[in-house]
Amino acid sequence: MTGHDIIVIGASAGGVEALMRIAAELPGNLAASVFVAVHLPSGVKSALPDILNRAGPLPAAHPVDGEEIEPARIYVAPPDHHLLVEPGRVRVARGPRENGLRPAADPLFRSAAAAYGGRVVAVVLTGNLDDGTAGMRTVVEAGGVGVAQDPAEALYPGMPTSAIAAGVVRHVTPIAGVAPLLRHLAGLSAHGAGPVQPLAVQEAAIAAMDADALASDDRPGEPSPFACPECGGVLFGLDEGGSPRFRCRVGHAYGPDSLLTHQAYQVEAALWTAYRALKERAALCRSIARRSAERGQAQLAETYREQARDADEKSLSLHHAIAAGLGRAQIPGPTVDDADALADDGAQRLRGIARGGE
């Protein structure tokens, strides 16, 4: 029987060092293929394949779209592209961002589960927020195995903490134990595969920029009162085992913590826009007031000075709000004991909407 020969790994901040530790301890004859999605800014050149090639014996590279899958290789997501898995081949696509990210762990995990079911091992390493949690749930439901780096030693514990709190992790291990565990799992027969949900297949197709999937009017979940932070479209709420997710009509997707964070970015951007508009209004009013005074229009000049003072007072209030951090993104706490932070008031509100409440 085939072993757990498809290993998918998601990481963000601090992930390069963690991946180097893992690559150094994986054997050159590993009976599995490894796929890695690390959050990187778009428009940058990634040196991660070169770093992993120097770290251990497995060859690592950015794959090309449609490349055949081979064992004992590390496939690294190129910047600004999702890395996806289909039966026998790798897909590289600029599909909709998930959790505001491309590449992201969720589409990689989900596509692997849709293609290989119980043969998949999904690993979440150091990183902020909740990318990887929804995808790992799909892997586990299809009979695969969920692994998380111990949040207590992760440089940024948000991603593993989120997966653990969602109840989709079978193994929690320090980074030193990840490679031995993967070697062990690769040698075990994969069994107990569950059915791959049609939703997972549909979402994998969306990430791959499949024209039919993107054009379909069929969107799972119920419309929520929230707008997509990226395109402004309606977000459809889904509730998977008590864990909410949101996806808009064109495919952008968010977990609850990622959505809260991107909403916070929007709030701050709106505050800065309003602050700038008020400062410009005050400057324009003062300019008109000066010109009115030069023409001997004293009453009109005073009217514009009053409007300038009013705009300055309002801009000062916004200045205080920005300085105080109104809208600032809140990152989950530093240890697994802080998993309850994932269910703060905002997250609870989002969960209620996903379940059709409120």
Summary of the structure (lengths in Angstrom):
residues: 358
radius of gyration: 24.3
end to end distance: 48.6
largest distance: 94.3
contacts: 1307
relative contact order: 0.12
helix: 45%
strand: 18%
